[in-house]
Every structure is written in structure tokens, then in C-alpha cells.
Amino acid sequence: MHANYSEEAMRQKSITLRLPEVEYAAFTAVCNEKGYNKTGKIREFIRNMVKTEIDEVELSAGEWEKVREGIREIERGRYATLEEMKRDLALRKLAHKQDR
């Protein structure tokens, strides 16, 4: 795992994305050709958008600091991939089951 985060920091939210079939097929083709993980590529798009446009959003001072710290952490490579989080969750579930 890239870093040890609190459970609060690791909480995730989901986004459901609907695309026209043609756009989906084109995105899939590009990802397959380039060897990209589709979810990872979408996350990258979102991170880049937030990084470039966050200055235009009105946030409290505390919210700004959390955003800046999150960006610094990502830039330092301190993040967990979905696969790492799934593996960690599976290990926690296994440990919990063995503790019963």
C-alpha cells in the first residue's frame, strides 16, 4: 500500500457515468490500445480537472487546506489504488473472521 490512511481518509464515493455508446466504444478502444485501466484513467481526468480548476471554487480556509494537502499527497505518490484497497479490505475481513 502506498500509505497508511485513516478510515475516514479512505472512505470512497461512487460516480455513475453514462456515455453515448459511440463515446464509450471510442474510450474503450483507446484504453485497450494504450493499455490504460478505464477507471484509473477517469480518476486521472478528475484529479487533473480538480487540480487545474479548484482555484475557481469557493471553499472555506479549512476546506482549501484539505484540498491542497490531498493534492500534495497525490503528487508525492501517497495514495492507494483500488486493487490495494480491495486487498486491504479482504485482509481485514479475514482477520475479523478469524478473531470470532
Wavefront OBJ file of the C-alpha trace (Angstrom):
o trace
v 0.000 0.000 0.000
v 1.329 3.456 -0.817
v 0.428 4.968 2.554
v -1.380 4.258 5.780
v -4.510 6.374 5.883
v -7.223 6.656 8.490
v -10.508 5.006 7.648
v -12.036 8.478 7.238
v -9.422 9.416 4.628
v -10.009 6.160 2.728
v -13.793 6.491 2.535
v -14.834 6.383 -1.084
v -17.746 7.755 -3.064
v -19.058 6.345 -6.311
v -19.882 8.102 -9.539
v -22.089 6.509 -12.166
v -21.216 7.707 -15.633
v -23.493 7.373 -18.633
v -21.986 7.882 -22.075
v -23.385 7.606 -25.555
v -22.475 4.188 -26.942
v -20.152 5.710 -29.542
v -18.142 7.608 -26.888
v -17.967 4.520 -24.676
v -16.723 2.390 -27.573
v -14.106 5.001 -28.508
v -12.926 5.367 -24.882
v -12.716 1.584 -24.524
v -10.765 1.277 -27.786
v -8.240 3.939 -26.737
v -7.810 2.402 -23.278
v -7.350 -1.078 -24.723
v -4.877 0.118 -27.342
v -2.820 2.135 -24.845
v -3.125 -0.389 -22.019
v -4.987 2.019 -19.735
v -7.265 0.932 -16.923
v -10.547 2.733 -17.645
v -11.309 3.529 -14.002
v -7.756 4.718 -13.418
v -7.910 6.946 -16.479
v -11.195 8.503 -15.342
v -9.670 9.131 -11.891
v -6.684 10.770 -13.590
v -9.004 13.031 -15.612
v -10.851 14.025 -12.432
v -7.630 14.699 -10.475
v -6.269 16.844 -13.305
v -9.538 18.774 -13.609
v -9.668 19.407 -9.864
v -6.025 20.466 -9.820
v -6.491 22.983 -12.635
v -9.939 24.316 -11.707
v -10.103 24.181 -7.901
v -8.868 27.769 -7.577
v -12.161 28.962 -9.093
v -14.249 27.196 -6.435
v -15.267 28.970 -3.229
v -14.210 26.933 -0.199
v -13.594 27.696 3.455
v -9.979 28.018 4.619
v -10.171 24.566 6.232
v -11.568 23.003 3.069
v -8.833 24.641 0.983
v -6.143 23.209 3.240
v -7.622 19.712 2.955
v -7.715 20.012 -0.844
v -4.138 21.291 -1.013
v -2.904 18.543 1.315
v -4.685 15.923 -0.777
v -3.070 17.238 -3.957
v 0.369 17.253 -2.280
v -0.148 13.660 -1.119
v -1.109 12.524 -4.629
v 1.884 14.332 -6.142
v 4.177 12.532 -3.664
v 2.629 9.244 -4.754
v 0.896 8.724 -1.416
v -2.358 7.141 -2.454
v -3.845 3.680 -2.605
v -5.039 2.045 -5.791
v -8.434 0.387 -5.912
v -6.720 -3.002 -6.086
v -4.702 -2.214 -2.935
v -7.821 -1.086 -1.074
v -9.693 -4.239 -2.118
v -6.795 -6.398 -0.938
v -6.627 -4.492 2.375
v -10.381 -4.863 2.880
v -10.207 -8.594 2.164
v -7.369 -8.984 4.681
v -9.341 -7.031 7.298
v -12.414 -9.189 6.721
v -10.305 -12.345 7.006
v -8.702 -11.109 10.241
v -12.119 -10.202 11.641
v -13.492 -13.629 10.733
v -10.523 -15.347 12.426
v -10.993 -13.240 15.588
v -14.538 -14.539 16.132
l 1 2 3 4 5 6 7 8 9 10 11 12 13 14 15 16 17 18 19 20 21 22 23 24 25 26 27 28 29 30 31 32 33 34 35 36 37 38 39 40 41 42 43 44 45 46 47 48 49 50 51 52 53 54 55 56 57 58 59 60 61 62 63 64 65 66 67 68 69 70 71 72 73 74 75 76 77 78 79 80 81 82 83 84 85 86 87 88 89 90 91 92 93 94 95 96 97 98 99 100
